[in-house]
Amino acid sequence: MAANDPWRAQLEAFGSFVRTQRQLAKLSLRELAELATVSNPYLSQIERGLHEPSIRVIKAIANALEISTETLLAQVGLVGDDDESGGRIHGATEAAISADPYLSDGQREALLAVYRSYVAESRSTIKRGKKTSATKKPAADGATEPAPEAEAEPS
């Protein structure tokens, strides 16, 4: 039945992602359960795709793994803002790096660290850009000028 049930398949993929992230963080199931303040059996069921975690548990697992809650929410299919992502799946790059069998654990960790630093930098740049884009508009020569209230007449 799991093969025909897309939600079950999503839960299994989510559990696999959590397991991979836990292993990359070099945490045992017991250690992650303790950090996330959930029981070992419950976390084991999540990793095996047998239980649907609550938002609170997803947030606790994300904090314990030191990854963004949005990444885990995207893995379980609860977020994915197409306007900002351009149709991309949040967390897909991290999942791909984590699952690549040709990388050693050290290589995965290094790639994830570099990738996360680029993402953090881009997010802060985008946030700053959104705050200023409402009041300023780039001029043809590259300088920034106040945004006009109405469009200029065509020449």
C-alpha positions as CSV (number, residue, x, y, z in Angstrom):
1,M,0.0,0.0,0.0
2,A,2.9,2.4,0.7
3,A,3.9,2.2,-3.0
4,N,0.5,3.6,-4.0
5,D,0.2,6.1,-1.2
6,P,2.1,9.4,-2.0
7,W,1.8,10.7,1.5
8,R,3.3,7.4,2.9
9,A,6.1,7.7,0.4
10,Q,6.7,11.3,1.5
11,L,6.8,10.3,5.1
12,E,9.3,7.5,4.3
13,A,11.5,10.0,2.3
14,F,11.3,12.5,5.3
15,G,12.3,9.7,7.7
16,S,15.2,8.8,5.4
17,F,16.3,12.5,5.3
18,V,16.2,12.8,9.1
19,R,18.2,9.6,9.4
20,T,20.8,10.8,6.9
21,Q,21.1,14.2,8.7
22,R,21.4,12.4,12.1
23,Q,24.2,10.2,10.7
24,L,26.0,13.2,9.2
25,A,25.8,15.0,12.6
26,K,27.3,11.8,14.0
27,L,24.5,11.4,16.5
28,S,23.0,8.1,17.6
29,L,19.2,7.7,17.6
30,R,19.2,8.0,21.4
31,E,21.3,11.2,21.3
32,L,19.0,12.9,18.7
33,A,15.9,11.8,20.6
34,E,17.3,13.3,23.8
35,L,18.3,16.6,22.0
36,A,14.8,16.8,20.4
37,T,13.1,15.8,23.6
38,V,11.2,12.9,22.0
39,S,11.3,9.2,22.8
40,N,13.6,6.8,21.1
41,P,10.8,4.6,19.7
42,Y,8.9,7.7,18.4
43,L,12.0,9.0,16.6
44,S,12.7,5.5,15.2
45,Q,9.1,5.4,13.8
46,I,9.6,8.8,12.2
47,E,12.9,7.7,10.6
48,R,11.2,4.6,9.2
49,G,8.3,6.6,7.9
50,L,5.8,5.0,10.2
51,H,4.7,8.1,12.1
52,E,3.6,11.5,11.0
53,P,5.4,14.0,13.2
54,S,3.8,17.2,14.5
55,I,5.1,20.6,13.6
56,R,6.5,20.9,17.2
57,V,8.5,17.7,16.7
58,I,9.8,18.7,13.3
59,K,11.0,22.0,14.8
60,A,12.6,20.2,17.7
61,I,14.4,17.7,15.3
62,A,15.5,20.6,13.1
63,N,17.0,22.5,16.1
64,A,18.7,19.3,17.4
65,L,20.2,18.7,13.9
66,E,21.1,22.4,13.5
67,I,19.3,22.7,10.2
68,S,16.4,25.0,9.3
69,T,12.9,24.1,10.2
70,E,11.9,25.1,6.6
71,T,14.2,22.4,5.2
72,L,12.5,19.7,7.3
73,L,9.0,21.1,6.6
74,A,9.8,21.0,2.9
75,Q,11.0,17.4,3.2
76,V,7.7,16.4,4.7
77,G,5.8,18.4,2.0
78,L,4.4,21.1,4.3
79,V,6.1,24.1,2.7
80,G,7.4,25.1,-0.7
81,D,6.7,28.7,-1.6
82,D,6.8,28.7,-5.4
83,D,7.0,32.5,-5.6
84,E,10.3,32.7,-3.8
85,S,11.8,29.3,-4.8
86,G,11.0,29.5,-8.5
87,G,9.6,26.0,-8.4
88,R,12.6,24.5,-6.7
89,I,12.2,22.2,-3.7
90,H,13.6,23.5,-0.5
91,G,16.2,21.2,1.0
92,A,16.6,19.2,-2.2
93,T,20.3,20.2,-2.6
94,E,21.1,19.2,1.0
95,A,19.2,15.9,0.5
96,A,21.1,15.2,-2.7
97,I,24.5,15.9,-1.1
98,S,23.6,13.8,2.0
99,A,22.5,10.8,-0.1
100,D,25.4,10.8,-2.6
101,P,27.1,7.5,-2.2
102,Y,30.3,8.7,-3.9
103,L,31.1,11.2,-1.2
104,S,32.8,10.4,2.1
105,D,31.3,11.7,5.3
106,G,33.9,14.5,5.5
107,Q,33.2,15.5,1.9
108,R,29.5,15.6,2.6
109,E,30.0,17.7,5.7
110,A,32.3,20.2,3.9
111,L,29.9,20.5,0.9
112,L,26.9,21.0,3.2
113,A,28.8,23.7,5.2
114,V,29.7,25.6,2.1
115,Y,26.2,25.2,0.6
116,R,24.6,26.4,3.8
117,S,26.9,29.4,4.0
118,Y,25.9,30.4,0.4
119,V,22.2,30.0,1.2
120,A,22.5,32.1,4.3
121,E,24.3,34.8,2.4
122,S,21.8,34.8,-0.4
123,R,18.8,34.9,2.1
124,S,20.2,37.9,3.8
125,T,20.9,39.6,0.5
126,I,17.4,38.9,-0.7
127,K,15.8,40.1,2.6
128,R,17.8,43.4,2.3
129,G,16.8,43.7,-1.3
130,K,13.1,43.3,-0.5
131,K,13.3,46.0,2.1
132,T,14.9,48.5,-0.2
133,S,13.2,47.5,-3.5
134,A,9.9,48.9,-2.2
135,T,11.4,52.4,-2.0
136,K,14.1,52.4,-4.6
137,K,14.3,51.4,-8.3
138,P,17.5,50.9,-10.3
139,A,18.1,53.6,-12.9
140,A,19.2,52.8,-16.4
141,D,22.8,53.7,-15.6
142,G,22.9,51.3,-12.6
143,A,22.4,54.0,-10.0
144,T,19.6,53.8,-7.6
145,E,16.8,56.4,-7.6
146,P,13.5,56.7,-5.7
147,A,10.7,54.6,-7.4
148,P,8.2,56.8,-9.2
149,E,4.6,56.8,-8.1
150,A,3.4,56.3,-11.7
151,E,5.1,55.0,-14.8
152,A,6.7,57.7,-17.0
153,E,5.1,58.3,-20.4
154,P,6.6,56.2,-23.3
155,S,9.0,58.1,-25.5
